[in-house]
């Protein structure tokens, strides 16, 4: 794992929006008095949802809100890769490159990102895109996949992935989920197990005679 550092260019200040501050205090209220620093991860996430990334002034503001040293908040922000440490594009593309996705073609999706967006972890000049390769996001049965902003796009091919990027570049919001219309993680094509409705509609159980059990079992 590479060392994660804050961006060289930082804003002069950070301020919680009323909505973010209300949500942060809600998280803090989940913990006993004196333990508010336990809310550091969700509060950092709220900051990222507000600004798109976690800046150095934001880290200091979170530390002040939670009553903890700023270095402790910095340690958390730089440890968890879910926190962006520099500004990201309006569309954040996270391509899973772990083994199940890799064996199903994620390298081709990564090649599309390199060609269309450029180097990972850096925002494009027009501010529209940032992409990065990430580890398993738990959608292995629908590999290869990518998380784009807050949603999963699954069963991708280079062609369908290109169309997704075209839609986002044009300001559209494509429907998340399977690119081939799969329901959840159902098998491709058709079901191959539990195809006999008698297994689950109750008719099979009615046809099986269960002997009467004694009303009382003697010790």
N, C-alpha and C positions, 0 to 999 in steps of 0.2 A: 504494500500500500504506500503510495507516494505521500509526502508531507503536504498537508493542506495549510495554506497561508491566506490571510486576508488580502483583498485586492489593494494594489498600491494607491489607487485613487479612491478617496473616501469622501462622502458628503460631510458638510460642516456640522450637521446636527441631525437628530432623529426625534420625532414626536409620535407618541401613540395616538392613533385616531380614537374617537370616543367608542366606536364599536370594538376595536381591538382591546382597549383598556378594560372595557366591561367584561369581555370574554376572558381576559387574563385574570381579572379579579375573581371571576367565577371559578377558574381552575385553582387559584390560590386558596379559595374557600374549601376546597376538597381535603385540605391537609390541616393537621392540628396547628395551633398557635406555635410559632417559632420554627415551623417546618415548611414555610412557604417556598424555600428554594427547591423543594421537590417538584415544583411546577415548572422548572426551567425549560424542559424539552417542549411541552405544549406551548409555553409562552413564546419561545423562539420560533416555533412553527407559526403562531399567530402573526408574529413580526414578519416572517417570510411571506405569508399570505397577503399582508398589507403592502409591502414594498417589493416583493418578488425575490428578495435576497436578504442576507443578514450582514449589515454593515458594522463597522467598529463603533460608531456612535450608538447604534441600536443595542449592541452588546453592553455598553455602559449603562444605557437606560434600563435594560432588563436587570442588570446587576443591582441598580439602585432600587428598582421596584421590588425585587425579591430579597433585598437586604443581604447580599452576598458579594464577595470580591469579584471584580470584573474578570480577573484571570480565570476564575472557576467557570464563568459563563463562556469565556473564550475557549477553554478546554473542551467544553461540550460542543460548541458550534463547529470547532475544527475536527472533532472526532467523528461525528455522525455525518456521513456523506449526503444525507437528505437535506442538509442545510447548504444553500448556495452562498458562496463567499464573494461573489462578484455579480454585477447586474446580469440578468438573463433576458433572453428575447421574450416577446409576447407569447411565443409557442416554445415550450420546453419539451424536447423529445428525448426520452430515455429508452434506449434499446437494450433489451436483455441479451447478454452474451454468454450466459452460463450454459453448461453442457447440453441440456435438453433443447434449448433454443439454437445453440450452435450446430447441433446435428441436424436441425430442421431448417437451417438456412439463414441464421441471424447475421452471418458474415456478409451476406449479400445486402442486407438492410443497412449494415454499418457502412458498406461501400457507397450506398446511395447517400447517406448522411455526409460522408467525407466529400463526395462530389458536389452535392447541392448546397451544403451548409458550411463546410470547411472544418477547421480543427475543432475537436470537442472541447467542451467547457468554456467556450468563448462565444460571446454574442456576435451575430452578423452585423455588418456595417449599417444595414437598414433597421436594425433592432427587432427584426421579426422572429429570429430563430436562435436557439441554443440547443446543442445536442450533447449527449454523453452516453457512453456504454456503462451499464450497471450490472450488478449481480442479480441473482434470482428474485423475481417478483411474484413467484407462486402461481404462475399461470402455465405451468409446464405442459399440461395436456392440450393447450391451445398454442403451442409454439409454431413458429417464432412470433414474438409479440413486442409491442412497445407501449410504454405509458406516455401519453401526450397530455401535458398539463395534468388534469385530475383524473383522467380516464384511461382504461386499457383498450388497446386495439390489437386484436388477436388473429391467428391463422393468416398471417401476412405473407405476401410475395413481394418481390421488388416492385412489380407493376402496381399492385394495390397500395403499397406503401408510397410510391410516387404520387398516386392520386390523392392520398391523404394529405401529403405535404402541399400539393397544389391547392387543395381546399383550404387549408389553414393559411397559406400565403395569400389567398383571395379574401380572407376574412370570414370564411364559412366555418361552421361547426359540425363536422361530420358525426354521424351517430356512432357511439362507441360500441365495442363488442367484436364479434367474429366477422371477419371479412367474407366468409363463405356462408354466413347465415346459420351457423351452428347454435343450438340452444345450450348455453352454459358449456359444459365439458362433455356433452353427449358425443357418441362416436360419429365419425364422418359417414355420411350416407344414410344408414338406418341402424336401428337398435339391433344388437346381436345377442343380447341376454334378456331374460325375463319377458320373452315374447309371447308366452302363453298366458292369457288374461286370467285363467283359472288359478294361477299362482298368487294373485293378489286381489281378485274380486270377491273372495269368500266362498265361491262355489266348490272349490276343492276341499275346503275344510268341512263343508256340510256333507260331502260324500264319504268322509272318513268317520267310521263309527268308533267313538271313544268309550270304552267300558266304564260302567258306573264305579265310582270310588266309594269305599266304606265311609259312612257318615262320621265315624270316630275311629281313630287309630289307637288301639290299646298299647299302653306302655309296656 
